[in-house]
């Protein structure tokens, strides 16, 4: 990655410039059998569309707080990078009542209603599918995002020293996210081509780094597994082999 990258959005732009066709996020849900692989280019396209939704339709501004009530999922990774692109704070598992906007999965809709601002719901269905019946009081992400622009330009430059990520009681600037991810990648020996398998939740820095940021900063990719505890040991070994995993997070 570029040594001048100061925010997670910078890291994604550098990855896109270096090798847009390589895998970035491979997602498994072992409760449903879903597998999705996103190249850098495909992932960046989702991020651009989501950032346009945030900045445009949802009127989010730098410094706003977005409560992300989402599990470790490829769409959560998209939202994390979209928040960085706009300059809003991604508050993972944050209090929706204290947030300007909330983004919720299907299991946290009741909690998310505490947000007085804009509310977005993700069905988290295979292939990014929509809700069969849109939840009342929420915009359905799968309905709203396809029509957004494929290129994103922020209205104002994102300040690397501004708050970017809140998780488990910690608040980090964009520059701190990048610095921590670089330190983690170095400590784990990650580099270009590394494939990190993680079944950790996105509930603290360790899970976020293992499941996204460390691989991104290293020029590697992540095999992100939800409900990994449902996978038999012999099938896990096969996945490690099939996906050419070089490092497993624990």
C-alpha positions in Angstrom: 0.0 0.0 0.0 1.0 3.6 -0.4 2.9 5.0 2.5 1.0 8.2 2.2 -2.4 6.6 2.8 -3.9 8.2 5.8 -7.5 6.9 6.0 -9.1 3.5 5.3 -10.6 5.0 2.2 -7.1 5.9 1.0 -6.1 2.3 1.4 -9.0 1.1 -0.8 -8.1 3.7 -3.5 -4.5 2.4 -3.5 -5.6 -1.2 -3.7 -7.9 -0.3 -6.6 -5.0 1.4 -8.4 -2.6 -1.5 -7.8 -4.7 -4.5 -8.8 -8.4 -4.0 -9.2 -9.1 -7.6 -10.2 -7.6 -9.5 -7.3 -9.9 -10.8 -4.5 -10.4 -8.6 -1.5 -13.2 -10.1 0.5 -14.4 -13.7 0.3 -17.5 -14.1 2.6 -19.0 -17.3 3.9 -22.2 -17.7 6.0 -22.1 -21.3 7.4 -25.7 -21.0 8.5 -27.0 -20.6 4.9 -24.2 -21.9 2.7 -23.6 -18.6 1.1 -20.3 -17.7 -0.5 -19.5 -14.4 -2.1 -16.2 -13.3 -3.5 -15.6 -9.6 -4.2 -12.7 -8.3 -6.1 -11.1 -5.0 -5.2 -13.0 -3.3 -8.1 -16.4 -4.9 -7.1 -15.9 -4.0 -3.4 -14.9 -0.5 -4.3 -18.0 -0.1 -6.4 -20.2 -1.1 -3.5 -18.4 1.3 -1.3 -18.8 4.2 -3.8 -22.5 3.5 -4.2 -23.0 3.3 -0.4 -21.0 6.5 0.1 -23.2 8.3 -2.4 -26.2 7.0 -0.6 -24.8 8.3 2.7 -23.7 11.7 1.4 -26.7 12.3 -0.9 -29.9 10.6 0.0 -29.1 10.4 3.8 -27.4 13.8 3.9 -24.6 12.6 6.2 -21.8 15.1 6.8 -18.3 14.7 8.2 -18.4 14.2 11.9 -21.8 12.7 11.9 -22.1 9.4 13.8 -23.5 6.3 12.1 -24.5 3.4 14.5 -23.7 0.2 12.7 -25.8 -2.6 14.2 -24.4 -5.3 11.9 -22.5 -8.6 12.2 -19.2 -9.4 10.6 -20.4 -9.5 7.0 -19.2 -8.3 3.6 -21.8 -5.6 3.6 -20.6 -4.4 7.0 -17.1 -4.1 5.5 -18.6 -2.0 2.7 -20.3 0.3 5.2 -17.1 0.8 7.2 -15.2 2.0 4.1 -18.2 4.1 2.9 -18.2 5.9 6.3 -14.5 6.5 5.9 -15.1 7.9 2.4 -17.6 10.4 3.6 -15.8 11.3 6.8 -18.5 10.1 9.2 -17.9 8.1 12.3 -18.6 4.4 12.0 -19.9 3.5 15.5 -19.8 -0.3 15.5 -22.5 -1.6 17.8 -23.1 2.0 19.0 -26.2 3.5 20.7 -28.7 4.4 18.0 -30.3 7.0 20.3 -27.0 8.9 20.3 -26.4 8.5 16.6 -27.3 10.8 13.6 -28.1 7.7 11.5 -28.4 4.0 12.1 -27.7 1.0 9.8 -29.3 -2.2 11.1 -29.4 -5.8 10.3 -32.6 -7.8 10.4 -32.1 -8.8 14.1 -31.7 -5.4 15.6 -34.5 -3.4 14.0 -36.3 -2.8 17.3 -33.2 -1.4 18.9 -32.4 0.7 15.9 -35.8 2.5 16.1 -34.3 4.5 19.0 -32.4 6.6 16.4 -34.3 9.8 15.6 -32.4 10.3 12.3 -32.3 8.3 9.1 -32.6 4.6 9.4 -31.3 2.0 6.9 -32.0 -1.7 7.1 -30.0 -4.6 5.6 -31.6 -7.9 5.0 -28.2 -9.6 4.9 -29.7 -12.1 2.4 -27.5 -13.9 -0.2 -26.3 -11.8 -3.1 -27.4 -8.6 -1.2 -31.1 -9.4 -1.6 -33.8 -7.1 -0.3 -36.4 -7.7 2.4 -39.5 -9.5 1.2 -41.4 -6.8 3.1 -39.5 -3.6 3.8 -39.4 -2.8 7.6 -41.5 0.1 8.6 -39.5 3.3 9.2 -36.4 2.1 7.4 -35.0 2.5 3.9 -34.1 -0.9 2.5 -30.4 -0.8 1.5 -30.8 -3.3 -1.3 -33.5 -1.2 -2.9 -31.7 2.2 -2.4 -28.1 1.4 -3.3 -28.2 0.0 -6.9 -29.3 3.3 -8.4 -26.4 5.3 -6.7 -23.4 6.5 -8.7 -20.5 4.3 -9.3 -18.0 7.0 -8.6 -17.8 8.9 -5.3 -16.4 12.4 -4.6 -16.8 13.8 -1.1 -18.2 17.3 -0.7 -15.3 18.1 1.6 -11.9 16.4 2.0 -11.8 13.8 4.8 -9.6 14.9 7.6 -7.3 11.9 8.7 -7.2 13.4 12.2 -10.9 13.4 12.5 -12.9 10.7 14.4 -13.5 7.8 12.1 -14.2 4.6 14.0 -15.8 3.8 17.4 -15.8 0.3 18.8 -15.8 -1.3 22.2 -15.4 2.0 24.0 -12.5 3.2 21.8 -12.7 6.0 19.3 -10.0 6.2 16.6 -9.2 8.7 13.9 -8.8 7.6 10.3 -5.0 7.9 10.7 -5.0 5.8 13.8 -7.0 3.1 12.1 -4.4 2.9 9.4 -1.5 3.0 11.8 -3.0 0.2 14.0 -3.8 -1.9 10.9 -0.2 -1.4 9.7 1.2 -2.5 13.0 -1.1 -5.6 13.1 -0.2 -6.6 9.5 3.5 -6.3 10.3 3.2 -8.2 13.5 1.4 -11.0 11.7 3.8 -11.1 8.8 1.1 -10.1 6.3 2.0 -8.9 2.9 0.8 -8.7 -0.7 -1.1 -11.9 -1.5 -1.8 -12.9 2.1 -5.1 -14.6 2.7 -6.5 -14.1 6.2 -9.3 -16.3 7.4 -11.3 -14.8 10.2 -14.4 -16.0 12.0 -14.2 -13.3 14.7 -17.1 -10.9 15.2 -16.8 -7.2 14.4 -17.3 -6.3 18.1 -13.8 -5.0 18.9 -10.6 -3.7 17.1 -9.1 -7.2 17.0 -12.1 -8.6 15.0 -12.2 -5.6 12.7 -8.5 -5.7 12.0 -8.5 -9.5 11.4 -11.6 -9.4 9.3 -10.8 -6.3 7.2 -8.2 -3.6 8.0 -5.0 -5.6 8.4 -5.4 -7.5 5.1 -6.4 -4.3 3.3 -3.3 -2.4 4.5 -1.0 -5.3 3.6 -2.3 -5.7 0.1 -3.8 -9.0 1.0 -7.4 -10.3 1.2 -9.7 -11.7 3.9 -11.8 -14.9 4.0 -14.6 -13.6 6.3 -16.7 -16.4 7.9 -19.9 -15.9 9.7 -21.2 -18.8 11.9 -17.9 -20.5 11.6 -18.7 -22.6 14.7 -21.2 -24.5 12.5 -18.5 -25.8 10.2 -17.0 -29.2 10.9 -13.2 -29.3 11.5 -12.6 -31.3 8.4 -14.6 -28.8 6.3 -12.7 -26.0 7.8 -9.4 -27.6 6.8 -10.7 -28.0 3.3 -11.7 -24.3 3.2 -8.3 -23.3 4.3 -6.8 -25.3 1.5 -9.3 -24.3 -1.2 -9.1 -20.6 -0.4 -5.3 -20.7 -0.1 -5.4 -19.3 3.4 -2.0 -18.1 4.7 -3.1 -16.9 8.1 -6.0 -17.7 10.5 -7.2 -15.1 13.0 -8.0 -16.2 16.5 
